[in-house]
């Protein structure tokens, strides 16, 4: 295996690990914490929280996608295609379910219901990114 590819695989593992740690923190700490806020405080906290978490999450997601696309295009294999499809699944769930829920909270619409849905449905992404990290770890060690 060439040196560049080794670096890409190592970077993939680091990015996947970063996302899995982040999603577990959000799932176990941040989203459950929403239930402790009164609606006006939840709205204030959400407006403070979302742009800051986006600064952390967005670059990781874009790098993860770039790696997945690169490997699928330039190092095509079934393994890399599966990785791309797994990463695409996180993007689809994020923009199909979670962005709209955050927009509802931001728009002061059904705050408590939306925040409960966010905490419950986010297990989808928690599973997705945990599986992706496990897959990357398996690929690196096999």
Buried (B, 14 or more C-beta within 10 A) or exposed (E): EEEEEEEBBEBBBEBBBBBBEBBEEBBEEBBBBBEEBEEEEBBEBBEEBBEEBEEEBEEBBEBBBBBBBBBBEEEEEEBBEBBBEBBEBBBEBBEEBBEEBBEBBBEEEEBBEBBBBBBEBBEBBBEBBBBBBEBBBEBEEE
